Amino acid sequence: MNREHSYIKNGSISKENIAFYAEYGYLVASDLLSPFETEELKKETAAIFRGNRGDVDGLLPVDEHEMDAEVLKKYVAIHFPHKISPVIYKYLFHQKIISVLVNVISPNVKCMQSMLFVKGPGKAGQAWHQDEFYIPTRDQSLTGVWIAIDDASIENGCLWIIPGRPGHMMRRVKNDSNEYADVDTIDVSPYSSDQVIPVEVKKGSVVFFNGYTLHSSRRNKTSDCFRTALVNHYMSAESMLPWDQDGKLPSTEDLRDIVMVAGDDPYAWKGLEDANKPYLRPEVLQIKTEL
C-alpha cells in the first residue's frame, strides 16, 4: 500500500483526486481553511462549551475567570452544534468543501450531522469503525468532512485510516485497547502495518472520507495540546435517510432533519423537521452493539 495521501491542491479537486477517492475512500486538503477561519472556529468552540450559545444538557456552570482550556478539558464532543451556533452552521456551506463534495457525491448534497470534538490531553480516541454503520444511507454516499481546528498529530490523537471502501459493514468485536473509549471496535489485525496509516494534518486542513472507509483515532498522549476538530456528515440528496439516531428517534424511512448545501432536494415536498437536539458525547461510547 502506498502511504502517500492524495492531496487536493489550492482547494481545487482534480480528476486524479476523484479517482483516488473512488478507490481508497479518502482525500486530504491541506490549508483549505484560512488562519482567520480556523481561529473563528476555535473561538466559537470555547463559546459553545462555555454555554454562551445556548443550554445543552450536561454543560457545567462556568466561572467567568475559568480559562477556556480548563472548560474544554471537561468534555469530549458535542453533537449537532450547528443547531445552536450560527458560526458552525455557516461552515456546513463552506464553498471549498462543497466544491469537493459535489464531485465525489452528487451535484445534490445534504448534511445531516455536525460534531465538534475537543479531545484534550489524556482523552481516549475512537475505535475502528465505519460511519455508515451508524448513519445508514441507501446508496453508500455518506461522506465525513473532518476539519482540523488544531494541528492533528500522532501524539495528540490524529485520524488513522485504512485506505479502501469495503463493500460491506464489517463485524464489530470487543475493544480491549485503552487507546479507545468505545466498548467495541472492528478487528483490523488482518491488515498489515503499512495498510494502517496516520493522517497528520495542520490546522485548517480537511480530510474527506467515505462512510465505508475504516478509520479511528488514538488517545491524546500530550500534556498540553488539544485536538479540536469539526466533523460534518453529508450524503446525496437523491438518497433517503433511514436514520433513527440509534433508537433516539422514531423509526423512519427518511429522516428530514437535514440541511441542503448544494443542488436540489428531490424530496422537498416532504418538508423539513427539527428532530435532533445538541447533546454531549459521553466519555465511553456504547451504541448499536450486541457485546
PLY file of the C-alpha trace (Angstrom):
ply
format ascii 1.0
element vertex 291
property float x
property float y
property float z
element edge 290
property int vertex1
property int vertex2
end_header
0.00 0.00 0.00
1.32 3.44 -0.96
1.41 5.54 2.19
1.20 8.79 0.21
-2.13 10.57 0.55
-3.91 12.19 -2.38
-3.87 15.93 -1.70
-6.33 18.45 -3.04
-4.17 21.39 -4.10
-5.27 25.02 -3.84
-8.79 23.93 -2.98
-9.38 22.59 -6.50
-10.20 18.89 -6.85
-8.59 17.08 -9.80
-9.57 14.02 -11.83
-6.76 12.18 -10.05
-8.25 13.15 -6.67
-11.67 11.89 -7.72
-10.24 8.57 -8.92
-8.23 8.18 -5.69
-11.34 8.79 -3.59
-13.33 6.26 -5.59
-10.70 3.59 -4.91
-9.28 4.45 -1.50
-12.19 6.29 0.11
-10.47 9.43 1.39
-8.78 12.69 0.40
-6.73 15.33 2.23
-6.97 19.04 1.53
-4.16 20.96 3.22
-4.84 24.55 4.32
-8.36 24.52 2.90
-9.43 26.95 5.60
-7.64 30.23 6.21
-5.98 31.09 9.55
-8.83 33.53 10.17
-11.40 30.75 9.68
-9.67 28.28 11.98
-9.34 30.97 14.65
-13.03 31.78 14.25
-13.88 28.11 14.80
-11.52 27.89 17.77
-13.18 30.85 19.49
-16.65 29.53 18.68
-15.76 26.15 20.19
-14.95 27.79 23.50
-18.13 29.87 23.39
-20.28 26.77 22.78
-18.78 24.77 25.65
-18.94 27.78 27.96
-22.69 27.78 27.38
-22.71 31.07 25.51
-24.67 29.68 22.56
-27.49 28.10 24.50
-28.21 25.38 27.02
-27.14 21.81 26.37
-27.95 19.08 28.88
-24.83 18.27 30.89
-22.94 21.50 30.34
-21.48 22.56 33.67
-21.61 26.10 35.09
-18.54 28.15 34.20
-16.83 30.70 36.40
-16.06 33.86 34.43
-12.41 33.57 35.48
-12.11 29.96 34.29
-9.78 29.62 31.30
-11.09 28.11 28.09
-8.66 25.20 28.33
-9.97 24.25 31.76
-13.54 24.33 30.49
-12.81 22.20 27.41
-10.92 19.54 29.38
-14.25 18.50 30.94
-15.70 17.33 27.64
-15.12 15.10 24.64
-17.51 16.39 21.97
-20.91 17.88 21.27
-23.20 16.54 18.56
-25.28 18.88 16.36
-23.59 22.15 17.40
-24.90 23.72 14.18
-28.32 23.74 15.86
-27.22 26.45 18.29
-24.24 28.09 16.60
-24.65 30.31 13.52
-20.88 30.04 13.00
-20.89 26.24 12.88
-23.98 26.34 10.66
-22.17 28.65 8.25
-19.31 26.19 7.86
-21.69 23.48 6.65
-21.77 25.52 3.43
-18.05 26.31 3.08
-17.64 26.69 -0.67
-14.26 24.95 -0.91
-15.71 21.96 0.93
-18.88 21.91 -1.15
-16.84 22.04 -4.37
-15.22 18.75 -3.35
-18.46 17.11 -2.23
-20.35 17.76 -5.47
-17.53 15.96 -7.29
-17.34 12.88 -5.05
-21.01 12.54 -4.01
-23.54 14.22 -6.30
-24.50 17.69 -7.59
-27.23 17.47 -4.94
-25.86 17.24 -1.41
-27.45 17.34 2.03
-25.91 17.47 5.50
-27.45 15.54 8.38
-24.96 15.89 11.24
-22.23 18.02 12.78
-19.92 17.02 15.63
-17.43 19.22 17.46
-14.59 17.26 19.09
-12.37 18.76 21.79
-10.05 15.89 22.59
-7.94 17.26 25.41
-4.75 15.90 26.97
-5.17 12.30 28.07
-8.54 11.77 26.40
-9.10 8.47 24.62
-9.84 8.20 20.91
-12.49 6.49 18.79
-12.12 2.81 17.96
-12.04 1.50 14.41
-15.40 2.00 12.74
-17.32 2.75 9.55
-19.61 5.76 9.74
-22.23 4.07 7.59
-22.74 1.54 10.41
-24.26 4.38 12.47
-25.71 6.61 9.74
-27.34 4.40 7.10
-27.77 5.69 3.57
-29.38 3.80 0.72
-26.61 4.48 -1.80
-23.34 4.37 0.18
-22.84 8.10 -0.40
-22.13 9.04 3.23
-19.06 11.29 3.45
-17.34 12.61 6.56
-15.69 16.02 6.41
-13.08 16.29 9.17
-11.94 19.91 9.69
-8.77 20.32 11.75
-9.14 23.28 14.11
-5.85 22.36 15.81
-2.81 20.63 14.35
-3.50 16.89 14.46
-0.50 14.65 15.12
0.12 11.09 16.19
0.92 12.41 19.66
-2.37 14.27 20.19
-4.63 11.71 18.52
-4.90 12.31 14.77
-7.05 10.23 12.45
-5.85 6.83 11.30
-7.25 5.36 8.09
-7.17 2.04 6.28
-7.47 3.14 2.65
-10.24 1.46 0.71
-14.00 1.19 0.55
-15.12 -2.24 1.77
-18.32 -3.35 0.15
-20.00 -4.31 3.40
-20.27 -3.46 7.08
-17.55 -5.27 8.97
-18.20 -7.23 12.17
-17.54 -5.44 15.42
-15.78 -7.12 18.36
-14.98 -6.25 21.96
-12.44 -3.48 22.38
-9.55 -4.32 24.71
-7.31 -1.33 23.92
-7.09 1.63 26.27
-6.37 3.82 23.24
-10.11 3.94 22.58
-13.14 4.99 24.60
-15.57 2.69 22.78
-16.60 -0.71 24.10
-16.36 -2.29 20.65
-14.22 -1.97 17.53
-13.55 -3.52 14.15
-10.82 -6.15 14.24
-8.10 -4.73 11.97
-5.49 -7.42 12.74
-5.83 -8.91 9.21
-4.40 -5.68 7.81
-0.62 -5.26 7.61
1.07 -2.36 9.37
1.70 -0.49 6.12
-2.05 -0.55 5.37
-2.86 1.36 8.57
-1.78 4.96 8.11
-1.89 8.11 10.23
-3.35 11.26 8.74
-1.34 14.02 10.38
-2.54 17.45 9.26
-2.08 21.09 10.15
-4.98 23.21 11.39
-7.11 24.43 8.52
-6.72 21.15 6.67
-9.73 18.99 5.81
-9.97 15.20 5.48
-12.80 13.71 3.40
-13.69 10.03 3.86
-16.39 7.66 2.68
-18.85 6.07 5.10
-17.48 2.58 4.42
-13.81 3.52 4.92
-12.27 2.26 8.17
-10.91 4.96 10.46
-10.08 5.58 14.10
-8.17 7.93 16.38
-5.91 7.13 19.31
-5.50 8.63 22.76
-4.17 12.17 23.12
-0.83 11.49 24.80
0.24 15.11 25.19
0.08 17.04 28.43
-0.94 20.39 26.99
-2.36 20.03 23.45
-5.96 19.78 22.34
-7.01 18.10 19.11
-10.08 20.10 18.20
-11.97 19.14 15.04
-15.33 19.89 13.45
-16.74 16.81 11.70
-19.75 17.19 9.41
-21.52 14.38 7.58
-23.02 14.68 4.10
-24.74 12.43 1.57
-26.51 12.56 -1.77
-29.87 14.31 -1.69
-31.23 11.63 -4.02
-30.93 9.03 -1.27
-33.42 8.87 1.57
-32.07 8.68 5.13
-33.48 5.82 7.25
-31.75 7.03 10.43
-33.36 6.82 13.86
-30.35 8.17 15.78
-29.60 4.76 17.30
-33.11 4.46 18.67
-33.37 8.02 19.98
-35.91 8.93 17.28
-38.94 7.06 15.90
-38.08 4.65 13.12
-38.30 6.34 9.74
-37.66 5.66 6.08
-36.38 9.19 5.56
-35.25 11.47 8.37
-35.93 15.03 7.22
-33.77 16.81 9.77
-31.30 17.85 7.07
-29.62 20.91 5.60
-29.38 21.21 1.83
-25.95 22.55 0.91
-25.86 22.09 -2.88
-28.26 21.49 -5.75
-31.87 20.40 -5.44
-33.78 18.33 -2.91
-35.86 15.66 -4.71
-37.92 15.21 -1.55
-38.60 18.86 -0.81
-42.31 18.11 -0.92
-41.87 16.21 2.36
-40.79 19.36 4.20
-38.17 19.54 6.95
-38.21 18.75 10.65
-36.18 19.69 13.71
-35.80 16.28 15.32
-32.26 16.31 16.71
-31.07 18.44 19.60
-27.46 19.16 20.59
-26.09 16.74 23.16
-22.77 15.98 24.82
-20.94 12.87 23.73
-20.26 10.50 26.66
-16.69 9.57 27.56
-17.44 5.88 26.88
-19.48 5.25 23.77
-21.74 2.19 23.61
-24.27 2.30 20.77
-25.58 -0.26 18.32
-23.54 -3.02 19.93
-24.56 -6.54 20.92
-21.49 -7.17 23.08
0 1
1 2
2 3
3 4
4 5
5 6
6 7
7 8
8 9
9 10
10 11
11 12
12 13
13 14
14 15
15 16
16 17
17 18
18 19
19 20
20 21
21 22
22 23
23 24
24 25
25 26
26 27
27 28
28 29
29 30
30 31
31 32
32 33
33 34
34 35
35 36
36 37
37 38
38 39
39 40
40 41
41 42
42 43
43 44
44 45
45 46
46 47
47 48
48 49
49 50
50 51
51 52
52 53
53 54
54 55
55 56
56 57
57 58
58 59
59 60
60 61
61 62
62 63
63 64
64 65
65 66
66 67
67 68
68 69
69 70
70 71
71 72
72 73
73 74
74 75
75 76
76 77
77 78
78 79
79 80
80 81
81 82
82 83
83 84
84 85
85 86
86 87
87 88
88 89
89 90
90 91
91 92
92 93
93 94
94 95
95 96
96 97
97 98
98 99
99 100
100 101
101 102
102 103
103 104
104 105
105 106
106 107
107 108
108 109
109 110
110 111
111 112
112 113
113 114
114 115
115 116
116 117
117 118
118 119
119 120
120 121
121 122
122 123
123 124
124 125
125 126
126 127
127 128
128 129
129 130
130 131
131 132
132 133
133 134
134 135
135 136
136 137
137 138
138 139
139 140
140 141
141 142
142 143
143 144
144 145
145 146
146 147
147 148
148 149
149 150
150 151
151 152
152 153
153 154
154 155
155 156
156 157
157 158
158 159
159 160
160 161
161 162
162 163
163 164
164 165
165 166
166 167
167 168
168 169
169 170
170 171
171 172
172 173
173 174
174 175
175 176
176 177
177 178
178 179
179 180
180 181
181 182
182 183
183 184
184 185
185 186
186 187
187 188
188 189
189 190
190 191
191 192
192 193
193 194
194 195
195 196
196 197
197 198
198 199
199 200
200 201
201 202
202 203
203 204
204 205
205 206
206 207
207 208
208 209
209 210
210 211
211 212
212 213
213 214
214 215
215 216
216 217
217 218
218 219
219 220
220 221
221 222
222 223
223 224
224 225
225 226
226 227
227 228
228 229
229 230
230 231
231 232
232 233
233 234
234 235
235 236
236 237
237 238
238 239
239 240
240 241
241 242
242 243
243 244
244 245
245 246
246 247
247 248
248 249
249 250
250 251
251 252
252 253
253 254
254 255
255 256
256 257
257 258
258 259
259 260
260 261
261 262
262 263
263 264
264 265
265 266
266 267
267 268
268 269
269 270
270 271
271 272
272 273
273 274
274 275
275 276
276 277
277 278
278 279
279 280
280 281
281 282
282 283
283 284
284 285
285 286
286 287
287 288
288 289
289 290
